[in-house]
Amino acid sequence: MSEVLAIIGRPNVGKSTLFNRLIGKRLALVANEPGITRDYRVESLEIDDCSYDLIDTAGIEDLSSDNISRITKLSSIKAIDKANILLFVIDARANLTSDDLSLASLIRKSGKKVILIANKCEGVAVKQGEIDSLSLGFGNPILISSEHNLGIGELLQSVKEISSNEVYDHDDEDNHKKITILGRPNSGKSTLINQLIGEDRQIVGPEAGLTRDSVSIYFQWKSYKYQIWDTAGIRKKSKVIDHAEKLSVMSSLSATENSEVAILMIDALRGFEKQDANISNLIENEGKPFIIVINKWDMVSNKKMLKNQIEEQIEEFLPQLGRIKTSYISAQTGKGVDKMMDSLKEISLISEKRLGTSDLNNFLDNVSAKHPHPNKNGRQVKIKYITQISSKPPSFVIFTNHPDFIKESYKRYLINEIRKEFGFEGITIRLDIKGSKNPYSK
């Protein structure tokens, strides 16, 4: 295992900005307001020939009594427990606060190695936080500006000096199947993550919108390796006014783009609604295969009636995808999760399927003979041949003598016939129409 570095500090001292700077990517959400980070995030950090796991944590407030602050504090304390080295960040432009002092006491009790970092050091000769920091008992701070990339080299050197300096083999990300969980707020996405990894990793509670950032976690299920993204709940566009929530939605969409397969999570007690169809369309537009997971099924009394109702709603809202695989689970108890993972693996394999050109053209001959395209202005529209150009999603090109004449309704007909003939039920299919001579005519 790699050594673990945890970035800790009170809210709004620049922890996520530092995290992004060290990783070299804008992964963690950053905004000019406290409390954006809630779940802690882990990413791989390479310093020369050494590999580390770097954790971005939520800001710890000692005196805050609201439930969200309490559970984010517990999440950050878990990260401290996992870490070998703590990167304690203070704001160089401000006096030390009671939260800084309380956190310093927590660090001393942990007995972990610590590097004190005074952030936001740009543009001022003497900084109040830099002077005050000597009273914390961790020696002189490293002066940095995460935003302006100042002092980062000195920080990395300090990490190397106090770490074990061993070279670690880090798990190759390409060996992990990438999954994203999407859904409306409070549908149980984080609870399912915790069930899959076997620990209370993601913060959960009765409040909607606890997850703000899209956080990826590695886990193993039945010898298969996965990387899964927990995402913020997606509400209707008209309700998304807050800047932080807009950033959260953008992060969810980015996670979907990076994944190979998706889970659309539905709260069984609320049923399948128009917003679920909107989220489905977002997944479909990205070309990702997905399954629909009905959560909180253990809390439903008349299961048969509700199941029929939900499946009718799915068919009504998403007719273009055929029969979408649907799992009924309890993320809280784990019931049905095993079958859900089997369905996820199956839908991923279907999306990767490659079809032979001869099989495709035999199919095309049959469907175009059964239902030929209407003539256009007295001209015959010939559907000549078809080939698959890629998978994930399955993408095909059909060649015809008059590509501009092909009706959208006929294109949908061909897509539906491909889906039924070759078992692409519930899978997004891309179909392009081009004009060309038939290279197989000879």
Secondary structure by P-SEA (a helix, b strand, c coil): ccbbbbbbbcccccaaaaaaaaacccccccccccccccbbbbbbbbcccbbbbbbbbcccccccccaaaaaaaaaaaaaaaaccccbbbbcccccccaaaaaaaaaaaaaccbbbbbbccccccccccccccccccccccccccccccccaaaaaaaaaaaaccccccccccccccbbbbbbbcccccaaaaaaaaaccccccccccccccccbbbbbbccccccbbbbbbcccccccccccaaaaaaaaaaaaaaaaccbbbbcccccccccaaaaaaaaaaaaabbbbbbbbcccccccaaaaaaaaaaaaaaaacccccccbbbbbccccccaaaaaaaaaaaaaaaaabbbbaaaaaaaaaaaaaaccccccccbbbbbccccccccccccccccccccccccaaaaaaaaaaaaaacccccbbbbbbbbbccccccc
